Amino acid sequence: MNGRFGEYGGQFVAETLVGPLEELEAEYQKALVDPEFTAELDRLFRMFVGRPTPITELHRLGTTEHGVKLWLKREDLTHTGAHKINNSIGQALLAHRLGKKRIIAETGAGQHGVAVAAACAYLGLDATVYMGRVDAERQAPNLQRMKLLGARVELVDLGTATLKDAINAAIREWIAHPDTTHYLLGSVVGPHPFPTIVRGFQSVIGREARAQFLEENDRLPDAVVACVGGGSNAAGMFSAFLDDPVRLVGVQAAGEGRGGEGGHAAPLLYGDPGVLQGTRTYLLQDDDGQIQLTHSIAPGLDYAGVGPEHSHYKDTGKVEYISASDDEALDAFAALSSQEGIVPALESAHAVAGALKVAREYESGATILVNLSGRGDKDLTSAMAALQQREETTR
């Protein structure tokens, strides 16, 4: 690992973190070739996480509109309800190997925080989770779950009080206690080696999905679609298809749908390269290099940056990036729930909305595999309120 994806990635950190990052990279490399570590990780995936997760064929959504068959990779069926648990268990095991019993983490939608709290409870580690106050208010059920699972939750009021600010707070805490604390970063963002480590633990999604789709269809899908905030679920899903003749599509949050005018969280569509939170990547910044305000109805997508690997894929054309607005995500949230009996997270609803857009470009008989990264329990209050408000506005 050299920490670079083309011109992106790297390690732009305080000197006090260089040693812990080097230690983490070395331990990860050892773990990859340690049969005991890989066997324990596989055992926890099966017995704690609930892997393998299935793929589900949709019978109404997409088929009735475009004649295209949609399939879902069901990460919503994991323990804690999202893909975040894959990385949390993996990094918690690494922390054990490093002899670090104190874990800190950030969370936006709350799913990573819940996954960290659950993994730490199971493995006997101390967990502190930083969460923006705005996200905590719109994701109250996950805040309660974290506390119930034994985690200490630190609410962050600085900046926009969302994911970016939670990451900043966690990094400051790590700088203060690097020798005793492991920062369990939840996405493919941040300084090297985090983007590679997180993608590595999430690659189980893509490996399973590819094998399952081939078994069910005797062919690969025409397209694979995933939502992209920081981008870990997409990086894990896409990793198994990079050498295949398959169209890969990442969906970012268009928010209010005003494009380059703001009110969104789509740096891969409207941002420029820069350095944010330890890595060089695409980000939303003004002419003076100040980070711009972001917006998405999905807290897990409300981030001004993106993983550096996605930035490289954008420049090389390996992955195509599109967007879905709040309204489009709400439509997909309601449609998947009522037509297929599956309530998605608002983040995942962006992927479904993007897949329906992609489906319009294909003829009947095509297949699209969508990574349903999480379930929608956490979003019921905010999503139903938004749907109700929209209905009242259009009367």
C-alpha positions in Angstrom: 0.0 0.0 0.0 1.4 3.4 -1.0 -1.6 5.4 0.2 -2.3 6.9 -3.2 -5.1 6.4 -5.8 -3.6 8.3 -8.7 -3.2 11.9 -7.4 -5.5 11.3 -4.5 -5.1 10.0 -1.0 -2.0 10.5 1.0 -1.4 11.3 4.7 -1.9 15.0 5.6 -1.8 14.7 9.4 -0.3 16.1 12.6 3.1 14.6 13.3 1.8 12.9 16.5 -0.4 10.7 14.3 2.3 9.5 11.9 3.5 6.8 14.3 0.0 5.4 15.1 -0.9 5.4 11.4 2.3 3.5 10.5 1.6 1.1 13.3 -2.0 0.5 12.1 -0.8 -0.1 8.5 1.8 -2.6 9.6 -0.6 -4.5 11.8 -3.2 -4.6 9.1 -0.7 -6.1 6.7 0.2 -8.8 9.2 -3.4 -9.5 9.9 -4.2 -10.1 6.2 -1.8 -13.1 6.1 -2.5 -14.4 9.6 -4.8 -17.4 9.4 -6.0 -16.9 13.0 -7.1 -13.3 12.3 -8.9 -14.2 9.0 -10.6 -17.2 10.6 -11.8 -15.1 13.5 -13.1 -12.4 11.2 -15.0 -14.9 9.1 -16.4 -16.5 12.2 -17.7 -13.1 13.5 -19.1 -12.3 10.1 -21.1 -15.5 10.2 -22.1 -15.7 13.9 -22.3 -12.0 14.9 -22.9 -10.0 11.7 -25.1 -12.5 10.0 -23.2 -13.0 6.7 -23.6 -13.8 4.0 -26.5 -11.4 3.4 -28.8 -12.5 0.5 -29.6 -10.8 -2.8 -33.3 -10.1 -3.5 -35.0 -10.0 -6.9 -37.6 -7.2 -7.1 -40.8 -8.0 -8.9 -42.5 -4.7 -9.3 -40.2 -1.7 -8.9 -38.3 -1.1 -12.1 -39.9 -4.1 -13.9 -43.2 -2.5 -14.3 -41.8 0.9 -15.4 -38.9 0.0 -17.6 -38.8 -3.8 -18.0 -35.5 -3.8 -16.2 -34.9 -6.3 -13.4 -33.6 -4.8 -10.2 -31.8 -6.9 -7.6 -30.8 -5.8 -4.1 -27.7 -6.8 -2.1 -29.3 -6.9 1.4 -26.9 -5.2 3.7 -29.9 -4.0 5.6 -30.2 -7.5 7.0 -26.9 -7.4 8.9 -26.8 -7.1 12.6 -27.3 -3.4 13.5 -29.0 -2.9 10.1 -26.2 -1.6 7.7 -22.9 -2.4 6.1 -21.1 -0.4 8.8 -20.8 -3.5 11.0 -18.4 -5.2 8.6 -15.7 -2.6 9.0 -16.4 -2.0 12.7 -15.8 -5.7 13.6 -12.7 -5.8 11.4 -11.1 -2.7 12.9 -12.1 -3.7 16.5 -10.2 -6.9 16.0 -7.2 -4.9 14.7 -7.4 -2.7 17.9 -7.3 -5.9 20.0 -4.1 -6.9 18.2 -2.6 -3.4 18.8 -3.5 -3.7 22.5 -5.7 -0.6 22.4 -8.8 -1.0 24.5 -10.2 2.5 24.0 -12.1 3.1 20.7 -13.3 6.5 19.4 -15.5 6.9 16.3 -17.5 9.4 14.4 -21.0 8.9 13.0 -23.5 10.8 10.8 -26.5 8.7 10.2 -25.8 6.9 13.4 -25.3 3.4 11.8 -21.5 3.5 12.1 -21.9 4.6 15.7 -24.3 1.8 16.5 -22.0 -0.7 14.7 -19.0 0.5 16.7 -20.9 0.3 20.0 -22.1 -3.2 19.2 -18.7 -4.5 18.2 -17.0 -2.9 21.2 -19.7 -4.4 23.5 -19.2 -7.8 22.1 -15.3 -7.7 22.2 -15.0 -5.9 25.5 -13.7 -2.5 24.3 -14.5 1.0 25.6 -16.4 3.1 22.9 -16.8 6.8 22.6 -18.8 8.1 19.5 -18.8 11.7 18.3 -22.0 12.8 16.6 -23.1 16.2 15.3 -26.0 17.6 17.3 -28.1 18.1 14.1 -27.6 14.5 13.1 -28.4 13.3 16.7 -31.7 15.2 16.5 -32.8 13.6 13.3 -31.4 10.2 14.2 -32.7 9.9 17.7 -33.3 6.1 17.6 -29.7 5.4 16.8 -28.5 7.8 19.5 -30.5 5.7 22.0 -29.2 2.4 20.6 -25.6 3.6 21.0 -26.1 4.5 24.6 -28.0 1.2 25.3 -25.0 -0.7 23.8 -22.7 1.0 26.3 -21.1 3.7 24.2 -20.5 7.2 25.4 -21.9 9.7 22.9 -20.3 13.1 22.6 -22.5 15.6 20.7 -20.7 18.2 18.5 -22.1 21.7 18.2 -19.3 23.2 16.0 -19.7 24.1 12.4 -22.8 22.6 10.8 -23.0 20.0 13.7 -23.0 17.2 11.1 -20.7 14.4 10.0 -17.7 16.6 9.0 -17.6 18.2 12.4 -17.9 14.9 14.2 -14.9 13.6 12.2 -13.0 16.8 13.2 -13.8 16.2 16.9 -12.7 12.6 16.8 -9.4 13.4 15.1 -8.7 16.1 17.8 -9.3 13.5 20.5 -7.1 11.0 18.7 -4.3 13.5 18.4 -4.5 14.0 22.2 -4.3 10.3 23.0 -2.7 8.4 20.1 -0.9 5.8 22.2 -3.9 4.3 24.0 -6.7 5.0 21.6 -7.7 3.6 18.2 -9.8 5.8 15.9 -12.2 3.5 14.2 -12.9 5.5 11.1 -16.2 4.5 9.4 -15.7 5.2 5.8 -13.1 5.1 3.0 -12.0 8.7 3.9 -9.2 10.2 6.0 -5.5 9.6 5.9 -3.7 6.5 4.6 -4.2 3.6 5.5 -7.9 4.1 6.4 -9.3 4.2 2.8 -7.6 0.9 2.0 -8.4 -0.8 5.3 -12.1 0.2 5.3 -12.5 -0.9 1.7 -10.8 -4.1 2.5 -13.3 -5.0 5.3 -16.2 -3.9 3.1 -15.1 -5.9 0.1 -17.0 -8.9 1.5 -20.1 -7.2 0.1 -18.9 -7.3 -3.5 -17.4 -10.8 -3.3 -20.7 -12.2 -2.0 -22.9 -10.2 -4.4 -20.9 -11.2 -7.5 -21.0 -14.9 -6.6 -24.7 -14.8 -5.7 -25.7 -13.0 -8.8 -23.8 -15.4 -11.0 -25.4 -18.3 -9.2 -28.9 -16.9 -9.7 -28.6 -15.6 -13.3 -25.6 -17.4 -14.9 -24.4 -13.9 -15.9 -23.2 -10.7 -14.4 -25.5 -7.7 -14.0 -25.5 -5.0 -16.7 -24.9 -2.3 -14.0 -24.0 -2.1 -10.3 -25.3 0.9 -8.3 -24.5 2.2 -4.8 -24.9 5.4 -2.9 -21.7 7.4 -2.2 -21.2 9.7 0.8 -17.8 8.9 2.1 -18.2 5.9 -0.1 -17.4 2.7 1.9 -20.4 0.7 0.8 -19.8 1.6 -2.8 -16.1 0.9 -2.6 -16.8 -2.5 -1.1 -19.5 -3.4 -3.7 -17.5 -2.1 -6.7 -14.3 -3.9 -5.7 -15.4 -7.2 -7.0 -16.5 -5.9 -10.4 -13.6 -3.7 -11.3 -12.3 -6.1 -13.9 -15.7 -7.1 -15.3 -17.5 -5.6 -18.3 -20.1 -4.1 -15.8 -21.2 -0.5 -15.6 -20.5 0.9 -12.1 -22.6 3.8 -10.9 -22.2 5.8 -7.7 -25.1 8.0 -6.6 -24.4 11.2 -4.6 -26.9 13.5 -2.8 -28.3 16.3 -5.0 -30.2 17.5 -1.9 -32.5 20.4 -2.9 -31.7 19.7 -6.6 -30.1 23.1 -7.4 -26.9 21.7 -8.8 -23.8 23.8 -8.6 -25.8 26.6 -6.7 -25.5 24.6 -3.5 -27.9 22.8 -1.2 -26.4 19.4 -2.0 -23.6 17.0 -0.9 -22.1 16.0 -4.3 -18.4 16.8 -4.4 -17.8 14.4 -7.3 -20.2 16.3 -9.4 -19.6 19.9 -8.3 -16.4 19.9 -6.2 -12.7 20.4 -6.9 -9.6 18.5 -5.6 -8.3 19.6 -2.2 -7.2 18.4 1.2 -9.8 17.5 3.8 -9.3 15.6 7.0 -6.0 14.1 6.1 -6.5 13.1 2.5 -6.5 14.7 -1.0 -9.8 14.2 -2.7 -12.7 16.0 -4.3 -14.5 18.3 -1.9 -16.9 21.2 -1.8 -15.0 24.4 -1.2 -15.2 28.1 -2.0 -12.6 30.2 -3.9 -10.7 30.7 -0.7 -10.5 27.0 0.1 -13.1 27.1 2.9 -15.4 24.1 3.2 -18.9 24.8 1.9 -22.1 24.0 3.7 -23.7 20.7 2.5 -27.3 19.4 2.6 -28.9 16.0 2.2 -32.0 14.5 3.7 -29.8 11.5 4.3 -27.4 12.2 7.2 -24.9 9.6 6.0 -24.5 11.4 2.7 -24.3 14.9 4.1 -20.5 15.2 3.8 -18.3 17.8 1.9 -15.7 15.3 0.8 -15.5 11.7 -0.5 -13.1 8.8 -0.4 -10.0 9.4 -2.5 -10.4 6.1 -4.4 -13.7 7.4 -5.7 -12.0 10.6 -6.8 -9.5 8.5 -8.8 -12.4 6.5 -10.3 -14.1 9.7 -11.4 -11.0 11.0 -13.2 -10.3 7.7 -14.9 -13.9 7.0 -15.8 -13.8 3.6 -14.0 -17.0 4.6 -12.2 -19.8 6.9 -13.3 -21.2 9.3 -10.7 -24.7 10.7 -10.8 -27.0 12.2 -8.2 -30.4 11.9 -6.7 -32.3 14.7 -5.0 -34.1 14.6 -1.6 -37.4 14.3 -3.5 -36.2 11.5 -5.7 -34.9 9.7 -2.6 -38.2 10.1 -0.8 -40.0 8.7 -3.9 -37.7 5.7 -3.9 -38.1 5.3 -0.1 -41.9 5.2 -0.5 -41.9 3.0 -3.6 -39.6 0.3 -2.4 -41.5 0.1 0.9 -45.0 -0.1 -0.7 -44.2 -2.1 -3.8 -41.6 -4.6 -2.4 -42.1 -4.7 1.3 -38.5 -3.4 2.0 -38.0 -0.1 4.0 -34.6 1.3 3.0 -32.4 3.8 4.7 -32.6 7.2 3.1 -29.0 6.8 2.0 -29.9 3.5 0.3 -33.0 5.2 -1.2 -30.6 7.4 -3.1 -29.1 4.3 -4.7 -32.5 3.0 -5.6 -33.5 6.3 -7.1 -30.2 6.3 -9.1 -30.9 2.8 -10.3 -34.3 3.7 -11.6 -32.7 6.5 -13.6 -30.1 4.1 -15.0 -32.9 1.6 -15.8 -34.4 4.1 -18.2 -31.3 3.8 -20.4 -31.7 0.1 -20.9 -34.0 -2.1 -22.9 -36.3 -4.7 -21.3 -34.4 -7.7 -19.9 -31.4 -5.8 -18.5 -30.4 -6.4 -14.9 -29.2 -3.9 -12.3 -27.7 -4.9 -8.9 -28.2 -2.3 -6.2 -26.4 -2.3 -2.9 -29.1 -1.6 -0.3 -26.6 -0.5 2.3 -29.0 -0.1 5.3 -32.5 -0.4 6.6 -34.9 2.6 7.2 -35.9 2.2 10.8 -33.7 5.1 11.8 -35.3 7.4 9.1 -39.0 6.7 9.7 -39.7 9.8 11.7 -37.8 12.2 9.4 -38.9 10.6 6.2 -42.6 10.4 7.1 -42.5 14.0 8.2 -40.9 15.0 4.9 -43.4 13.0 2.9 -46.3 14.5 4.9 -44.9 18.1 4.4 -44.5 17.5 0.7 -48.1 16.2 0.4 -49.5 19.3 2.3 -47.4 21.6 0.1 -48.8 20.2 -3.2 -52.4 20.2 -2.1 
